[in-house]
Amino acid sequence: MPNVAIISISDRSFRQEREDKSGRVLQELVKKQGWVLVHYDVIPDERAIIAGTLRKMTDYKKADLVLTTGGTGLAPRDVTPEATRDVIEREVPGLAEEMRRASLKITPHAMLSRAICGIRGKSLIINLPGSPKAALENMEVILPALPHALELLAGQVKDCQPATGHTEKR
């Protein structure tokens, strides 16, 4: 059962001018999956604060999965991907690519997403859109792959066998 941290990144929600609906939707998803929510926070769109919070969640809170919501678009203060790149050791582009691909079936605005996913230590960090609907849709797309990804990061998968019928040629 993974430990999960949710970080909502929004100036307006941080200033309590707007309710953090995306964070609430993600908390419900975490609960529905039977995962453990170890931390939830709302922070402003500030690169250093975002990066520091991600480090805290991965290095000290030991979250297996860190979900961020917000700050992935084109607005001048949307710096979540940059802050995430500041802290990750390796990117996991397939997750972000699949989120964008699936979202393009719903809206052409999906191609404006700059969300990234990556690894820091044994933690997986996933950038999600700030819209509650889009954050949930993106999570539903990648959810089937997350248990295996988290097992791999935790070192719980010893042997990965190729798909049946696949033979490796060298």
N, C-alpha and C positions, 0 to 999 in steps of 0.2 A: 504494500500500500504506500504509494509515494507521498512525500511531504511536498506541499505546494505553497508557493507564495504568489500573491496577486498584487501587482503594482499598477494603479491607475495614474496615468500621467495627463494632467489637465490643469492649466492655470485657473480656469473658472471653478472647477470642482474643488481645487485646493483652497481657493478663497471662499468656498461655500456659497458661491453664486449659482451653482447648478448641482443637482443631485448626481452622484456617480452611479448611473444605471449600468454601465458596462461592468464595473467591479462587482455589482450585485448579481448580475447574470452569470458571471464567471464563478462566483462563490456558490451559486446554486448548482452549476455544472460540476464543480469539484465535489460537492456534497453528494450529488446523484451518483457519481463514479465511485463513491466510497473512499475517496482520497482524504488526506489530512491537511487542512488549511493551517499552516504554521505562521503565516503573516499576511496581513492585508494593509495596504497604505495608499493614500492619495498624495501625490507629490506634484510640484510644478514642472513645467516644461523647461527645465534647466539641465543642460548636459552634465555638469559636474554632479548635481544632486542625483540625477538618474543613474549615472555610472556608480556613484558611491552606494546608492541603494541596492543596485544589482550585486555589487561586491559583498555587501552586508548579507544579502539573502543567500548567496552561494557559499561564502567563506565562513560565516558565523552562524547563520540560521540553518545552514546545511539543507536548503530546499533542493529536492531532486528536480523539481520543475518550477520555473519562474515564468509566470504569464504577465506580460505587460499589455496594457490597453491604452491606446492613444499616442499621438505624436508621430505617426508614421506617414503622414501626408506631405503636401508641398508647402504648407504655410511656413513662414519664416521661423516660427518657434517650434516647429515639428523636428525635434532632434533625437528622438528615441533610437533610430537606427545607428546614428553616429555614436551615441553614448553606449549602446550595446556593443558596437565594434571596439570601443575603447576597452571593454572588459573580457570579451570572449577570446578563447584560445583557438577555436576552430569554428567555421561556419557549417551549418547544415542546410545548404541551399534548397534541397528537395522539398522540405516542409514549406518554406515560403513560396517556392515556385508552384506547388500544388494548391496552396491557399489562393494565390492570384489566379491560377488557371480556373479553378472551380468558381471563384467569385466573378470572373468575366462572363460566366453564363448567366449571372444575375444582373450585373451592372457594368457598363464600360468604364466606370470610375475605378474599378479594381486595378486597372493598369497604372494608376497613379500611386498605388501603395509602394512604399519603400521598406516595408517590414522585412526584417531578417530574423533568422533563428541561428543559435549557436551554442557552443559548449564552453563552460568554464568549470574546470575540475571535473566533478561528477554530476554537474547540474546542467540541465537543458533550459535555455532561455528562449522564449517565443514571443515575438512582437505581434500583437493583434491590433486591429483597427479600434478606434475610439467609439464607434457606433455599437450599441449593445447588440443589435441584430447582426451586424457584420462580424463582430467578435465571436458570437455564438456560431454563426455559419462557418467561419474559418476553423474554429475548434472542432466542429463536427466532421470536417473534411479530414483533419489530421489525427483525430482521436484513435482510429484503428491502429496507427503506427506507434503511438506513444508508449504503450506498455513494453513493447519489445525494445524501443529506443532507451527507455529508462533502465530496463534490465541490462542492456549492453553497457550503459554508462556505469552501472553499479557493479559490473563484473560478474553478473549472475548467469550469463549465457556462456557456456564453455565451448560448444561446437555449433557452428552455423553450417547446416547442410544445404547444398544447392537444391533447387527445385527438382522434383522428380523428372527424369528424362533429360536433364541437363548434364552434358559431359564437357569437362574442361579439356581443351586441346592446347598443348604447349609445343 
